[in-house]
Amino acid sequence: MWVTSSCTAALTPTSVALGNFDGLHLGHRQVVQPIILNRSPGQNSATVFASGQNLRSNAGRDENLESEPPATCYNDSAAPPDRADSDHNFDGLIGQTKAEGNSLSGRNSDGVDRLYSTVVTFDPHPQEFFTGQPKKLLTPLAEKVELLEAMGVEQLVLLPFDRELAALTASEFVEEILVRQLKASRISVGVDFRFGRGRAGTAVDLQSIASGYGIDVALVPLHNCGEGDRISSSAIREGLASGDLTRANQLLGRPYSLVGTVVGGQRLGRTIGFPTANIELPPEKFLPRFGVYAVRVLLKQGWEKMKEESSSYQRENPKSLIPGTPSNLSFVNGVMNVGCRPTVDGLQPTVEVHLLDWSGDLYGQTLSASLVEFLRPEQKFASLDALKTQIQADCDIARSLLTAKV
């Protein structure tokens, strides 16, 4: 997948899905899917990084797509749109050599100019730009890239959201960004999409303006899940903040994941018989409610070592984002604590995971922990012995629960 933050470096012409796409939830994927379905025959996908960007390894990227069978969801319209477009930028190839990346450009096997399935989004998030307050993200860049790549998106364009971009009127945005720079032939947006100076432009305005350039625009209806619960990033954040993982994961269409690198800690868990891996997350990652979770952990490196040492090692074929796409990912069950560790007078939030029935050296490894069940809120115990007793109980509950969900 080609990732760029410069429209001049984008592969064109494009079929664009446009939006913020934080979380890449079920509704977002409905906006993105048409640009994948409508690619010209013979197109291959590749991955590219923007120069100067430091993203984590995408080895084993499909773990973020894994989920329990999602709840039945429906949209507010009788039929899905025909096509979609997306905006996102970065210059570079992910998981491929430059030579392989060059194969992205050109024409398809029939000699016809190909359309590059492109997601276009904004960096930073517009809300962060206007408020001046950092916005915590459900899917930091590395996670978003992995998810989009697994869906089959060929290009991510990250539009630098600055005063110049914010000052463009709706018509100027379409003409300058979508038509002149990205050479969009098709565009897909949600019906509630707003753009242009002062957010004055609506999705219908986009459709009207783009039609003057001969560009088709698909307006994707809002989607609901379960009992009329609208799918939105805000609703997912609310579910995570309250510990309602069932709701959050249903809206996402997959378990919410925390992905980071194992770093050194105080090693307190080891002294009480429950060694933990301290996971350093991207600073912009949205944290769920402080407390204890039953999790399934994917180790992105060292598969054979994990398989040999863990009695709870499992090979699963969970439901993928892309129907019919096989997925064989390796997980180890675990118990995760998110919070400030009040029993030992901790001050800063940490993320620690204890892998059930497993031992080994994880320092420097990248872990992805999928949150399956919220077990209990964070609490302060009178002694380390009391904490140890509770951790054992948490492990027993998590082991039983996760085994039952296989």
Secondary structure, DSSP 4 states (H G I P E B T S, - for coil): -EEES-GGGS-SSEEEEES--TT--HHHHHHHHHHHHTPPTT-----B--TT--PPP-TTGGGGG-BSPPPPEEESSSS--S---BB----SBSSS-HHHHHTTSSB-TTSPBPPEEEEEEEES-HHHHHH-S---BSS-HHHHHHHHHHHT--EEEEEE--HHHHT--HHHHIIIIIIIIT-EEEEEEETT-EESGGG-EEHHHHHHHHHTTT-EEEEEPPEEETTTEE--HHHHHHHHHHT-HHHHHHHHTS--EEEEEEE----HHHHTT---EEEEPPTTBPP--SEEEEEEEEESS-HHHHHHH-TTEEEE-PBPSSTT----EEEEEEEEEEE--GGGT--S-EEEEEETT-----TT-EEEEEEEEEEEE----SSHHHHHHHHHHHHHHHHHHHHHT-
